[in-house]
Amino acid sequence: MIYFWVIIIYLIILIGVGAYRSRLIRTQDDFMVAGRNLSAKVLIGTLLATWIGSGSIIGGAGLAYERGLPALWFDAGVWAALIVLYFVAARARRLAQYTVPDILEIRYNKYARLLGTLVTIIAYTAIVSYQFRAGGLVLNLVTGIPVGQGIIITALFVIGYTVLAGMISVAYTDVVNGAIMVIGLFISLPFLLEQAGGWSGVVGTLPAVRFQMLGDLTLFQALGYSIPTMLLLLGESGMYQRFFSARDERTARRSVVGWIIGTIIIETLIVILAVIGSSLFMDIDPEMVILHSVRHALPVAIGCLCLSAIVAVIVSTADSFLLVPATNIMRDIYQRFIDPYLPQKKMVLYSRITVVFLGFLAFIQVQFFERVLEMAIYAYTMYGAGITPAVMAAFFWKRATAGGGVGSIAAGMTITIIWEILGRPWAVPTVYPALGLSLAALVGISLMSSPSDSEKQKAL
């Protein structure tokens, strides 16, 4: 039970920080973009803690358990995307907006804003839902309570914390969460290696194919893991919301450098830990490999630290991905089309009510997927194929028109849903048809239509 109480104490500390910081929330800027005053160090911490969630700790680690080092293909798309984002960060901060749909309307039209909001709600509540599942798995591991009850407890905590905190608290607690995550993972490495008999013991236990570049994956399959993660990150609303929260343009760009370095190190470390775990525990649920290793192969003190780190990244990712669609609904629908002059206090109140609604929507979705990896790939594809081509064109392609942007978003969203309902015909990953038709719509419609006077194109 010591693991349980350490986690509870940690969560209580988070609530305390959230309660203290919540006193500073008075305006829309405070709740949604932390008053646009975050430093580079804080941004690096919150970007890392947000991105490294259960998709990596549970889904990516499960892939590494089954495939070995080729699981790094799941992360490789992220590393490529981060390089592109270095050139986008300052330009995004210059816009000083709140959401990605803000960018879509500036560059295209109000219909692009509405469709972008819809895609974000669908994809991000799915991402939040598998954070709930991950939390349920952790609580089941440390206390023995049923996973379903653990999911409920996690959902209640995440929803309550996000309602209380907003971005101004989430960003600062993310720095602590990120630090605990890095420390916990690094400390666990030598202990697990010792249990496995060193790296030579790991290599001697597992099939050689798990240490090859592609392993038993084809390049087609490997890219089916890489492309969705790359697309999600290139257009990821939470990341842009953090750029909008930066103190200035230079701060936004500097934060990406630290984010690149930290992400490569941490994601590689997670895969290595999962591979070591797969050599120690042969008959477990693949997606439980990190949790199982922490619980059964480490000293209690180190295990407590690592489990706190895992809880930290689950909470950080969940609250961030819950806050983004809440911001979208209030900013991109209610404030844009219903009440543009909504008082600031009511804006904050309604945003908090929206968080509760979206949290409930995310909770409902938990039952539709058996594995975290499946949920992650679906959500990444939905957002990446639906939003990212239009967002990248907004920054880099002057010839893109409103019709092309709207058509791209609609095509990516629709094909993702249809392909998933059909059960991925011919075993073709959903990202290929969804991205292909999204790009075809963007380029084809843009080239077939003449830019209007308001579209005399300037890349953002």
Order of alpha helices (4+ residues) and beta strands (2+ residues): alpha-alpha-alpha-alpha-alpha-alpha-alpha-alpha-alpha-alpha-alpha-alpha-alpha-alpha-alpha-alpha-alpha-alpha-alpha-alpha
